[in-house]
Amino acid sequence: MPVLVLAALIALAAGQIAAFIIYGVDKALAKAKVGRVPELVLCAATVLFGILGSAAAMMAFRHKTSKTSFKVKFAVAVVLRFILLGVVGYLMWSFLL
């Protein structure tokens, strides 16, 4: 496997883990009734780091799953993530050709 592909896979996995941890930290803070991670940060983690890690954390921690306003924001973040991946993929493909 080429080194660049391996590096990309590692980066993607690390991003998913980072998103999972950010959601987990917010749940822990919510349970402790201390400061919270802003929803904007949670959505940014979804866009920048990954949908799977965010969604897995939401299910694992049962966090933000019943809040309709956040579900809408999460859906927008998912769409933005796909757009981001499309743009990055297009740019990478353009440079490779």
C-alpha positions as CSV (number, residue, x, y, z in Angstrom):
1,M,0.0,0.0,0.0
2,P,1.5,3.4,-1.0
3,V,2.6,5.5,2.0
4,L,0.2,8.4,1.0
5,V,-2.8,6.1,1.0
6,L,-1.8,4.7,4.4
7,A,-1.3,8.2,5.8
8,A,-4.7,9.2,4.5
9,L,-6.4,6.2,6.1
10,I,-4.6,6.9,9.4
11,A,-5.7,10.6,9.3
12,L,-9.3,9.6,8.6
13,A,-9.3,7.1,11.5
14,A,-7.8,9.7,13.8
15,G,-10.4,12.2,12.8
16,Q,-13.2,9.8,13.6
17,I,-11.7,9.1,17.0
18,A,-11.3,12.9,17.7
19,A,-14.9,13.5,16.9
20,F,-16.0,10.6,19.1
21,I,-13.8,12.0,22.0
22,I,-15.2,15.6,21.6
23,Y,-18.8,14.3,21.8
24,G,-17.8,12.1,24.8
25,V,-16.2,15.1,26.6
26,D,-19.4,17.1,26.1
27,K,-21.5,14.2,27.5
28,A,-19.2,13.9,30.5
29,L,-19.4,17.7,31.1
30,A,-23.2,17.5,30.9
31,K,-23.4,14.8,33.4
32,A,-21.1,16.7,35.8
33,K,-23.2,19.8,35.3
34,V,-20.2,22.0,34.5
35,G,-19.3,23.8,31.3
36,R,-20.3,22.4,27.9
37,V,-18.8,22.1,24.5
38,P,-20.8,24.5,22.3
39,E,-23.0,22.9,19.6
40,L,-21.1,24.8,17.0
41,V,-17.9,23.0,18.1
42,L,-19.7,19.6,18.0
43,C,-21.0,20.4,14.4
44,A,-17.5,21.6,13.4
45,A,-16.1,18.3,14.7
46,T,-18.6,16.5,12.5
47,V,-17.6,18.5,9.4
48,L,-13.9,18.5,10.0
49,F,-13.2,15.2,11.6
50,G,-16.0,12.8,10.6
51,I,-19.6,11.7,10.6
52,L,-19.0,8.1,11.8
53,G,-17.2,9.2,14.9
54,S,-19.8,11.8,15.7
55,A,-22.7,9.5,15.1
56,A,-21.1,6.6,17.0
57,A,-20.6,8.9,20.0
58,M,-24.2,10.1,19.8
59,M,-25.4,6.5,19.9
60,A,-22.9,5.2,22.4
61,F,-23.4,8.1,24.9
62,R,-27.1,8.7,24.0
63,H,-26.1,12.3,23.6
64,K,-28.0,14.9,21.7
65,T,-30.3,12.2,20.2
66,S,-33.6,13.6,21.4
67,K,-32.9,17.3,20.7
68,T,-34.6,18.1,17.4
69,S,-32.7,21.4,16.9
70,F,-29.4,19.7,17.2
71,K,-30.5,16.9,14.8
72,V,-31.1,19.6,12.2
73,K,-27.7,21.1,12.8
74,F,-26.1,17.7,12.7
75,A,-27.8,17.0,9.3
76,V,-26.5,20.2,7.9
77,A,-23.0,19.3,9.2
78,V,-23.3,15.9,7.5
79,V,-24.1,17.6,4.2
80,L,-21.2,20.1,4.6
81,R,-18.9,17.1,5.3
82,F,-19.9,15.5,2.1
83,I,-19.4,18.7,0.2
84,L,-16.0,19.1,1.9
85,L,-15.0,15.6,0.9
86,G,-16.2,16.2,-2.6
87,V,-14.1,19.3,-3.0
88,V,-11.0,17.8,-1.5
89,G,-11.4,14.7,-3.6
90,Y,-11.9,16.8,-6.7
91,L,-8.8,18.9,-6.0
92,M,-6.7,15.8,-5.2
93,W,-7.9,14.1,-8.4
94,S,-7.1,17.2,-10.4
95,F,-3.5,17.3,-9.1
96,L,-3.0,13.6,-9.8
97,L,-4.0,13.9,-13.4
